[in-house]
Amino acid sequence: MSDPTEDKVFEILARIARTKKPITLSTSVNHDLPIDGDDAAELIDSIWREFKTNFENFKFDQYFNEEGAGSFFSFGKKKKKSLVVQHLVDVIKQGFWSE
């Protein structure tokens, strides 16, 4: 049986990542998909608009770079925490960001 929340999250991720690559619950949004910077901000905004999830406690910079901070500029920077799709779905279902 299909989960409508998961289906919508997969749809949003595929649109923002502009990929046909399979997205599963174990996919890392920020490590496996080309989502960072403005695309990451669009992801959070799209989830808020669709589900009204509260991201007040979400620390964007722990997961994503700001726009323009590509791989050349991130040399030597600490690797970002992984944001797995399952965690994102769980956050949506509880209605607010939690680690």
C-alpha positions as CSV (number, residue, x, y, z in Angstrom):
1,M,0.0,0.0,0.0
2,S,1.3,3.4,-0.9
3,D,1.9,6.2,1.6
4,P,0.7,9.5,0.3
5,T,3.3,11.5,2.4
6,E,6.1,9.5,1.0
7,D,4.8,9.7,-2.5
8,K,4.6,13.5,-2.3
9,V,8.1,13.8,-0.8
10,F,9.5,11.6,-3.6
11,E,7.7,13.8,-6.2
12,I,9.1,17.0,-4.6
13,L,12.6,15.6,-4.4
14,A,12.6,14.4,-8.1
15,R,11.3,17.8,-9.3
16,I,13.9,19.8,-7.3
17,A,16.8,17.4,-8.0
18,R,15.8,17.2,-11.7
19,T,16.6,13.5,-11.7
20,K,15.1,10.2,-12.8
21,K,17.4,8.4,-10.4
22,P,15.5,6.2,-8.0
23,I,14.7,7.8,-4.7
24,T,14.1,5.6,-1.7
25,L,13.6,6.1,2.0
26,S,17.3,5.5,2.5
27,T,18.4,8.0,-0.1
28,S,20.4,10.9,1.5
29,V,18.9,14.1,0.2
30,N,22.1,16.1,0.5
31,H,24.7,13.4,-0.3
32,D,23.0,11.2,-3.0
33,L,21.0,13.9,-4.8
34,P,22.2,17.2,-6.3
35,I,20.4,19.3,-3.8
36,D,22.2,22.1,-2.0
37,G,22.1,25.9,-1.7
38,D,19.0,27.4,-3.3
39,D,17.6,24.0,-4.2
40,A,17.8,23.0,-0.6
41,A,15.9,26.2,0.4
42,E,13.3,25.4,-2.2
43,L,13.0,21.9,-0.8
44,I,12.3,23.1,2.7
45,D,9.9,25.8,1.4
46,S,8.0,23.2,-0.8
47,I,7.6,20.9,2.2
48,W,6.4,23.7,4.4
49,R,3.9,24.8,1.7
50,E,2.6,21.2,1.1
51,F,2.6,19.9,4.7
52,K,2.9,23.1,6.9
53,T,5.9,21.4,8.7
54,N,7.5,23.6,11.2
55,F,11.3,24.0,10.4
56,E,11.9,26.6,13.1
57,N,14.7,24.4,14.8
58,F,16.2,23.2,11.5
59,K,19.9,24.2,11.2
60,F,20.2,24.6,7.4
61,D,24.0,25.0,7.5
62,Q,24.5,21.6,9.3
63,Y,23.0,19.9,6.2
64,F,23.4,22.2,3.2
65,N,25.8,24.8,1.9
66,E,24.7,28.3,0.9
67,E,24.3,28.9,-2.8
68,G,27.7,29.3,-4.5
69,A,29.6,27.2,-2.0
70,G,30.4,24.5,-4.5
71,S,33.0,21.7,-4.2
72,F,35.9,24.0,-5.2
73,F,35.2,26.4,-2.3
74,S,34.3,23.6,0.2
75,F,37.8,22.1,0.1
76,G,38.7,21.2,3.7
77,K,35.3,22.0,5.1
78,K,33.6,19.6,7.4
79,K,31.2,17.2,5.6
80,K,27.5,18.0,6.2
81,K,25.2,15.7,8.2
82,S,23.3,13.3,6.1
83,L,19.6,14.0,5.7
84,V,17.9,10.8,4.8
85,V,14.4,10.8,3.1
86,Q,13.0,8.6,5.9
87,H,13.9,11.2,8.5
88,L,12.3,13.9,6.4
89,V,9.1,11.9,6.1
90,D,9.1,11.3,9.9
91,V,9.5,15.0,10.5
92,I,6.6,15.8,8.2
93,K,4.4,13.3,9.9
94,Q,5.2,14.7,13.4
95,G,4.7,18.3,12.1
96,F,8.0,19.8,13.2
97,W,11.8,19.4,12.8
98,S,13.6,17.2,15.2
99,E,17.0,15.5,15.1
